[in-house]
Amino acid sequence: MEDIKQDTKNEKYIYVVLVKANTGLGKVARLVTDYEYTHTAICLDDKFEEFITFSRRKHFKPFDAGFTVEKLSHYAFGNNESVKLKIFRLPTTNKRYKLILAEILRIKEDPSYTFNFYSMLTMSLLHGLKIDKALNCMSFVAGIVKMTGCVKMNRPYYKYSIEELDYLLTDFFYEEKEFFRENEESDGYMDKTMLVENVTDFATLNLKLLRRIASGKRRSHHD
Protein backbone atom coordinates (compact mmCIF):
# COMPACT_ATOMS: atom_id res chain seq x y z
CA MET A 1 0.00 0.00 0.00
CA GLU A 2 3.03 2.30 0.05
CA ASP A 3 2.32 3.36 -3.54
CA ILE A 4 -1.36 4.10 -3.03
CA LYS A 5 -0.77 7.83 -3.57
CA GLN A 6 0.71 7.14 -6.96
CA ASP A 7 0.73 9.54 -9.90
CA THR A 8 -2.67 9.91 -11.57
CA LYS A 9 -1.67 11.99 -14.61
CA ASN A 10 -2.12 9.11 -17.03
CA GLU A 11 -5.24 7.02 -17.62
CA LYS A 12 -5.75 4.54 -14.81
CA TYR A 13 -7.42 1.20 -14.29
CA ILE A 14 -8.82 -0.64 -11.31
CA TYR A 15 -8.42 -4.42 -11.33
CA VAL A 16 -11.12 -6.63 -9.82
CA VAL A 17 -9.80 -10.05 -8.88
CA LEU A 18 -11.94 -13.12 -8.24
CA VAL A 19 -10.19 -15.80 -6.21
CA LYS A 20 -10.77 -19.55 -6.23
CA ALA A 21 -9.93 -19.79 -2.55
CA ASN A 22 -8.03 -22.85 -1.37
CA THR A 23 -9.53 -22.61 2.13
CA GLY A 24 -11.84 -25.21 3.61
CA LEU A 25 -14.68 -22.68 3.56
CA GLY A 26 -14.02 -21.99 -0.11
CA LYS A 27 -14.21 -25.67 -0.97
CA VAL A 28 -17.51 -26.06 0.90
CA ALA A 29 -18.94 -22.98 -0.82
CA ARG A 30 -18.10 -24.42 -4.25
CA LEU A 31 -19.96 -27.62 -3.41
CA VAL A 32 -23.02 -25.67 -2.29
CA THR A 33 -23.13 -23.05 -5.06
CA ASP A 34 -21.50 -24.91 -7.98
CA TYR A 35 -19.54 -21.69 -8.67
CA GLU A 36 -15.76 -21.73 -8.33
CA TYR A 37 -14.85 -18.23 -7.12
CA THR A 38 -15.41 -17.56 -3.42
CA HIS A 39 -13.35 -14.43 -2.66
CA THR A 40 -12.72 -11.08 -4.34
CA ALA A 41 -10.27 -8.20 -4.03
CA ILE A 42 -9.02 -5.03 -5.71
CA CYS A 43 -5.59 -4.47 -7.27
CA LEU A 44 -4.29 -1.04 -8.24
CA ASP A 45 -1.83 -2.29 -10.86
CA ASP A 46 -1.15 -5.29 -13.07
CA LYS A 47 1.65 -6.69 -10.91
CA PHE A 48 -0.98 -8.53 -8.84
CA GLU A 49 1.15 -8.52 -5.72
CA GLU A 50 -1.18 -6.68 -3.34
CA PHE A 51 -4.87 -7.56 -3.09
CA ILE A 52 -6.95 -5.00 -1.19
CA THR A 53 -10.06 -6.44 0.42
CA PHE A 54 -12.05 -7.20 3.55
CA SER A 55 -11.11 -10.60 4.89
CA ARG A 56 -9.45 -12.52 7.71
CA ARG A 57 -6.07 -11.10 8.71
CA LYS A 58 -4.61 -14.51 9.52
CA HIS A 59 -5.43 -17.87 8.00
CA PHE A 60 -6.36 -19.60 11.25
CA LYS A 61 -8.27 -16.61 12.73
CA PRO A 62 -11.43 -16.31 10.60
CA PHE A 63 -13.18 -13.83 12.92
CA ASP A 64 -10.26 -11.42 13.25
CA ALA A 65 -11.24 -9.81 9.99
CA GLY A 66 -11.56 -6.43 8.33
CA PHE A 67 -9.63 -4.25 5.90
CA THR A 68 -6.51 -6.06 4.79
CA VAL A 69 -3.94 -6.20 2.01
CA GLU A 70 -3.34 -9.80 1.01
CA LYS A 71 -0.40 -11.34 -0.83
CA LEU A 72 -0.42 -14.08 -3.44
CA SER A 73 1.06 -16.46 -0.87
CA HIS A 74 -2.02 -15.89 1.30
CA TYR A 75 -3.99 -17.62 -1.47
CA ALA A 76 -1.37 -20.16 -2.55
CA PHE A 77 -0.37 -21.39 0.89
CA GLY A 78 1.03 -24.62 2.32
CA ASN A 79 0.77 -27.44 -0.20
CA ASN A 80 -1.12 -25.18 -2.58
CA GLU A 81 1.57 -23.85 -4.90
CA SER A 82 -0.87 -21.87 -7.03
CA VAL A 83 -4.30 -20.25 -7.01
CA LYS A 84 -6.71 -19.61 -9.87
CA LEU A 85 -7.63 -15.96 -10.38
CA LYS A 86 -10.09 -14.32 -12.75
CA ILE A 87 -9.27 -10.68 -13.37
CA PHE A 88 -11.18 -7.75 -14.82
CA ARG A 89 -9.66 -4.41 -15.79
CA LEU A 90 -12.01 -1.47 -15.25
CA PRO A 91 -11.24 1.90 -16.87
CA THR A 92 -12.04 5.06 -14.99
CA THR A 93 -11.43 8.79 -15.23
CA ASN A 94 -8.53 10.44 -13.42
CA LYS A 95 -10.99 12.24 -11.16
CA ARG A 96 -12.79 9.04 -10.20
CA TYR A 97 -9.49 7.23 -9.72
CA LYS A 98 -8.32 9.83 -7.22
CA LEU A 99 -11.63 9.51 -5.37
CA ILE A 100 -11.21 5.71 -5.27
CA LEU A 101 -7.71 6.03 -3.79
CA ALA A 102 -9.03 8.48 -1.21
CA GLU A 103 -11.89 6.14 -0.31
CA ILE A 104 -9.57 3.17 0.14
CA LEU A 105 -7.30 5.24 2.37
CA ARG A 106 -10.27 6.54 4.36
CA ILE A 107 -11.49 3.01 5.08
CA LYS A 108 -7.98 1.74 5.78
CA GLU A 109 -7.32 4.45 8.35
CA ASP A 110 -10.69 4.19 10.13
CA PRO A 111 -10.38 1.57 12.92
CA SER A 112 -14.14 1.44 13.43
CA TYR A 113 -14.66 -0.52 10.20
CA THR A 114 -15.29 -4.21 10.79
CA PHE A 115 -16.17 -7.37 8.89
CA ASN A 116 -19.80 -7.92 7.88
CA PHE A 117 -20.03 -11.70 7.96
CA TYR A 118 -23.81 -11.56 8.56
CA SER A 119 -24.25 -10.26 5.02
CA MET A 120 -21.90 -12.91 3.67
CA LEU A 121 -23.75 -15.72 5.42
CA THR A 122 -27.20 -14.52 4.35
CA MET A 123 -26.39 -13.33 0.81
CA SER A 124 -28.34 -16.11 -0.89
CA LEU A 125 -31.40 -15.42 1.27
CA LEU A 126 -31.40 -11.65 1.91
CA HIS A 127 -29.24 -10.54 -1.04
CA GLY A 128 -27.05 -8.31 1.09
CA LEU A 129 -27.38 -6.85 4.57
CA LYS A 130 -26.10 -3.31 5.09
CA ILE A 131 -24.57 -2.56 8.50
CA ASP A 132 -22.91 0.74 9.37
CA LYS A 133 -19.13 0.64 8.80
CA ALA A 134 -19.16 -3.11 8.19
CA LEU A 135 -18.04 -4.60 4.89
CA ASN A 136 -17.03 -7.95 3.44
CA CYS A 137 -15.05 -8.72 0.30
CA MET A 138 -18.15 -8.55 -1.90
CA SER A 139 -19.51 -5.22 -0.66
CA PHE A 140 -16.07 -3.59 -0.52
CA VAL A 141 -15.21 -4.55 -4.10
CA ALA A 142 -18.70 -3.77 -5.42
CA GLY A 143 -18.50 -0.33 -3.81
CA ILE A 144 -15.24 0.37 -5.65
CA VAL A 145 -16.73 -0.96 -8.90
CA LYS A 146 -19.59 1.52 -8.50
CA MET A 147 -17.12 4.37 -8.04
CA THR A 148 -15.39 3.62 -11.36
CA GLY A 149 -18.60 4.55 -13.19
CA CYS A 150 -17.90 2.04 -15.95
CA VAL A 151 -20.93 -0.22 -15.34
CA LYS A 152 -24.57 0.35 -14.52
CA MET A 153 -25.59 -1.21 -11.21
CA ASN A 154 -29.33 -1.76 -11.04
CA ARG A 155 -29.45 -2.27 -7.26
CA PRO A 156 -27.41 -1.24 -4.21
CA TYR A 157 -23.76 -2.26 -4.50
CA TYR A 158 -23.82 -4.39 -1.34
CA LYS A 159 -26.45 -6.69 -2.86
CA TYR A 160 -24.08 -8.11 -5.51
CA SER A 161 -22.66 -11.58 -4.96
CA ILE A 162 -19.28 -12.57 -6.39
CA GLU A 163 -20.98 -14.53 -9.17
CA GLU A 164 -23.11 -11.49 -10.03
CA LEU A 165 -20.02 -9.28 -10.12
CA ASP A 166 -18.46 -11.81 -12.49
CA TYR A 167 -21.42 -11.48 -14.85
CA LEU A 168 -21.64 -7.68 -14.46
CA LEU A 169 -18.00 -7.20 -15.46
CA THR A 170 -17.97 -9.54 -18.48
CA ASP A 171 -17.03 -6.77 -20.93
CA PHE A 172 -13.93 -5.92 -18.91
CA PHE A 173 -12.39 -9.41 -18.74
CA TYR A 174 -8.59 -9.27 -18.54
CA GLU A 175 -7.27 -12.79 -17.84
CA GLU A 176 -8.02 -16.03 -16.03
CA LYS A 177 -5.28 -18.45 -15.05
CA GLU A 178 -3.31 -20.13 -12.29
CA PHE A 179 -0.91 -17.83 -10.44
CA PHE A 180 2.07 -19.49 -8.76
CA ARG A 181 3.61 -18.14 -5.58
CA GLU A 182 7.31 -17.38 -5.72
CA ASN A 183 7.96 -17.70 -1.99
CA GLU A 184 6.26 -17.99 1.38
CA GLU A 185 5.47 -14.82 3.28
CA SER A 186 7.12 -14.49 6.68
CA ASP A 187 4.46 -12.10 7.97
CA GLY A 188 2.82 -14.49 10.42
CA TYR A 189 -0.23 -15.06 8.21
CA MET A 190 -0.04 -18.84 8.65
CA ASP A 191 0.72 -18.80 12.38
CA LYS A 192 -1.39 -21.21 14.43
CA THR A 193 -3.83 -19.81 16.98
CA MET A 194 -5.53 -20.97 20.17
CA LEU A 195 -9.23 -21.91 20.18
CA VAL A 196 -9.92 -19.39 22.93
CA GLU A 197 -8.68 -16.58 20.65
CA ASN A 198 -11.14 -17.57 17.93
CA VAL A 199 -14.00 -17.80 20.42
CA THR A 200 -13.13 -14.34 21.75
CA ASP A 201 -12.88 -12.91 18.21
CA PHE A 202 -16.24 -14.49 17.31
CA ALA A 203 -17.95 -12.99 20.35
CA THR A 204 -16.38 -9.56 19.83
CA LEU A 205 -17.35 -9.41 16.16
CA ASN A 206 -20.93 -10.51 16.86
CA LEU A 207 -21.30 -7.90 19.60
CA LYS A 208 -20.11 -5.14 17.28
CA LEU A 209 -22.47 -6.15 14.50
CA LEU A 210 -25.50 -6.62 16.76
CA ARG A 211 -24.96 -3.22 18.38
CA ARG A 212 -24.77 -1.54 14.98
CA ILE A 213 -27.88 -3.30 13.74
CA ALA A 214 -29.75 -2.20 16.87
CA SER A 215 -28.43 1.35 16.52
CA GLY A 216 -29.53 1.45 12.89
CA LYS A 217 -33.03 0.31 13.81
CA ARG A 218 -33.29 3.01 16.48
CA ARG A 219 -32.26 5.70 13.98
CA SER A 220 -34.80 4.41 11.46
CA HIS A 221 -37.52 4.50 14.11
CA HIS A 222 -36.76 8.11 15.02
CA ASP A 223 -36.60 9.14 11.37
Wavefront OBJ file of the C-alpha trace (Angstrom):
o trace
v 0.000 0.000 0.000
v 3.029 2.304 0.046
v 2.322 3.365 -3.536
v -1.363 4.100 -3.034
v -0.769 7.828 -3.571
v 0.707 7.135 -6.958
v 0.728 9.537 -9.900
v -2.672 9.907 -11.569
v -1.672 11.992 -14.606
v -2.122 9.113 -17.035
v -5.238 7.025 -17.623
v -5.746 4.542 -14.805
v -7.416 1.197 -14.287
v -8.818 -0.640 -11.307
v -8.417 -4.424 -11.331
v -11.117 -6.629 -9.820
v -9.798 -10.051 -8.880
v -11.945 -13.124 -8.245
v -10.191 -15.803 -6.206
v -10.773 -19.550 -6.233
v -9.931 -19.794 -2.546
v -8.026 -22.854 -1.368
v -9.527 -22.607 2.126
v -11.844 -25.212 3.609
v -14.678 -22.681 3.557
v -14.016 -21.987 -0.106
v -14.213 -25.674 -0.973
v -17.513 -26.062 0.897
v -18.939 -22.979 -0.822
v -18.098 -24.419 -4.251
v -19.958 -27.620 -3.409
v -23.024 -25.672 -2.294
v -23.132 -23.049 -5.063
v -21.495 -24.914 -7.975
v -19.535 -21.693 -8.666
v -15.759 -21.727 -8.333
v -14.847 -18.232 -7.122
v -15.412 -17.556 -3.424
v -13.353 -14.428 -2.664
v -12.718 -11.080 -4.344
v -10.275 -8.205 -4.031
v -9.022 -5.026 -5.712
v -5.591 -4.474 -7.275
v -4.286 -1.036 -8.237
v -1.832 -2.292 -10.864
v -1.152 -5.295 -13.074
v 1.650 -6.692 -10.910
v -0.981 -8.531 -8.836
v 1.152 -8.522 -5.724
v -1.179 -6.676 -3.339
v -4.871 -7.562 -3.086
v -6.948 -5.000 -1.192
v -10.055 -6.437 0.415
v -12.055 -7.202 3.549
v -11.112 -10.599 4.889
v -9.453 -12.521 7.705
v -6.072 -11.100 8.710
v -4.609 -14.507 9.521
v -5.432 -17.868 7.996
v -6.364 -19.599 11.254
v -8.271 -16.609 12.732
v -11.430 -16.307 10.604
v -13.180 -13.831 12.925
v -10.258 -11.422 13.249
v -11.238 -9.808 9.993
v -11.558 -6.433 8.333
v -9.634 -4.248 5.895
v -6.509 -6.064 4.788
v -3.939 -6.196 2.006
v -3.341 -9.802 1.010
v -0.396 -11.337 -0.832
v -0.422 -14.084 -3.445
v 1.062 -16.464 -0.871
v -2.017 -15.889 1.300
v -3.990 -17.619 -1.468
v -1.368 -20.162 -2.552
v -0.372 -21.392 0.888
v 1.026 -24.624 2.325
v 0.770 -27.445 -0.195
v -1.125 -25.176 -2.579
v 1.565 -23.855 -4.897
v -0.867 -21.866 -7.032
v -4.296 -20.248 -7.014
v -6.708 -19.609 -9.866
v -7.626 -15.962 -10.382
v -10.091 -14.321 -12.747
v -9.270 -10.681 -13.371
v -11.185 -7.750 -14.823
v -9.656 -4.406 -15.794
v -12.005 -1.469 -15.254
v -11.237 1.896 -16.873
v -12.037 5.056 -14.985
v -11.425 8.789 -15.230
v -8.535 10.441 -13.424
v -10.992 12.242 -11.161
v -12.795 9.039 -10.197
v -9.490 7.228 -9.723
v -8.324 9.831 -7.221
v -11.633 9.514 -5.373
v -11.212 5.714 -5.265
v -7.715 6.029 -3.789
v -9.033 8.475 -1.209
v -11.895 6.136 -0.307
v -9.569 3.165 0.143
v -7.296 5.243 2.373
v -10.268 6.538 4.356
v -11.494 3.013 5.082
v -7.976 1.736 5.776
v -7.317 4.449 8.353
v -10.694 4.188 10.129
v -10.377 1.566 12.918
v -14.139 1.443 13.429
v -14.657 -0.524 10.199
v -15.286 -4.213 10.794
v -16.173 -7.369 8.893
v -19.796 -7.923 7.879
v -20.032 -11.699 7.956
v -23.807 -11.556 8.564
v -24.253 -10.255 5.023
v -21.897 -12.910 3.670
v -23.755 -15.723 5.417
v -27.198 -14.516 4.350
v -26.393 -13.331 0.812
v -28.343 -16.114 -0.893
v -31.398 -15.416 1.272
v -31.399 -11.651 1.913
v -29.238 -10.536 -1.044
v -27.053 -8.314 1.094
v -27.379 -6.851 4.566
v -26.098 -3.315 5.095
v -24.573 -2.557 8.501
v -22.909 0.739 9.371
v -19.129 0.645 8.798
v -19.165 -3.109 8.192
v -18.041 -4.602 4.890
v -17.033 -7.947 3.439
v -15.047 -8.717 0.301
v -18.148 -8.546 -1.905
v -19.513 -5.219 -0.663
v -16.067 -3.593 -0.518
v -15.211 -4.554 -4.100
v -18.698 -3.770 -5.422
v -18.499 -0.326 -3.814
v -15.236 0.366 -5.651
v -16.733 -0.957 -8.897
v -19.592 1.522 -8.503
v -17.115 4.375 -8.037
v -15.395 3.617 -11.364
v -18.604 4.549 -13.190
v -17.904 2.036 -15.954
v -20.934 -0.216 -15.337
v -24.566 0.348 -14.519
v -25.589 -1.211 -11.209
v -29.334 -1.759 -11.037
v -29.451 -2.273 -7.264
v -27.411 -1.236 -4.212
v -23.756 -2.265 -4.503
v -23.824 -4.393 -1.338
v -26.445 -6.688 -2.862
v -24.083 -8.107 -5.508
v -22.657 -11.577 -4.955
v -19.277 -12.574 -6.394
v -20.984 -14.526 -9.171
v -23.111 -11.486 -10.032
v -20.016 -9.279 -10.122
v -18.461 -11.815 -12.494
v -21.425 -11.477 -14.853
v -21.635 -7.685 -14.456
v -17.998 -7.197 -15.460
v -17.972 -9.542 -18.480
v -17.033 -6.769 -20.927
v -13.927 -5.925 -18.911
v -12.394 -9.411 -18.735
v -8.595 -9.268 -18.543
v -7.274 -12.786 -17.841
v -8.017 -16.029 -16.031
v -5.280 -18.448 -15.046
v -3.311 -20.132 -12.288
v -0.908 -17.830 -10.445
v 2.072 -19.492 -8.756
v 3.607 -18.139 -5.577
v 7.310 -17.377 -5.719
v 7.958 -17.701 -1.993
v 6.264 -17.992 1.377
v 5.474 -14.817 3.278
v 7.120 -14.489 6.684
v 4.458 -12.095 7.973
v 2.821 -14.490 10.416
v -0.234 -15.064 8.214
v -0.043 -18.839 8.653
v 0.716 -18.803 12.384
v -1.390 -21.212 14.428
v -3.830 -19.810 16.980
v -5.533 -20.974 20.167
v -9.227 -21.909 20.181
v -9.915 -19.389 22.933
v -8.678 -16.576 20.649
v -11.137 -17.567 17.933
v -13.998 -17.801 20.424
v -13.125 -14.338 21.747
v -12.877 -12.908 18.209
v -16.238 -14.487 17.310
v -17.951 -12.992 20.352
v -16.376 -9.564 19.825
v -17.353 -9.405 16.155
v -20.931 -10.506 16.858
v -21.296 -7.904 19.598
v -20.105 -5.137 17.282
v -22.475 -6.146 14.496
v -25.499 -6.616 16.761
v -24.960 -3.222 18.376
v -24.766 -1.541 14.985
v -27.883 -3.305 13.738
v -29.746 -2.197 16.872
v -28.427 1.347 16.523
v -29.527 1.449 12.889
v -33.028 0.306 13.810
v -33.285 3.010 16.483
v -32.261 5.700 13.978
v -34.803 4.407 11.460
v -37.525 4.495 14.106
v -36.762 8.108 15.023
v -36.595 9.137 11.367
l 1 2 3 4 5 6 7 8 9 10 11 12 13 14 15 16 17 18 19 20 21 22 23 24 25 26 27 28 29 30 31 32 33 34 35 36 37 38 39 40 41 42 43 44 45 46 47 48 49 50 51 52 53 54 55 56 57 58 59 60 61 62 63 64 65 66 67 68 69 70 71 72 73 74 75 76 77 78 79 80 81 82 83 84 85 86 87 88 89 90 91 92 93 94 95 96 97 98 99 100 101 102 103 104 105 106 107 108 109 110 111 112 113 114 115 116 117 118 119 120 121 122 123 124 125 126 127 128 129 130 131 132 133 134 135 136 137 138 139 140 141 142 143 144 145 146 147 148 149 150 151 152 153 154 155 156 157 158 159 160 161 162 163 164 165 166 167 168 169 170 171 172 173 174 175 176 177 178 179 180 181 182 183 184 185 186 187 188 189 190 191 192 193 194 195 196 197 198 199 200 201 202 203 204 205 206 207 208 209 210 211 212 213 214 215 216 217 218 219 220 221 222 223
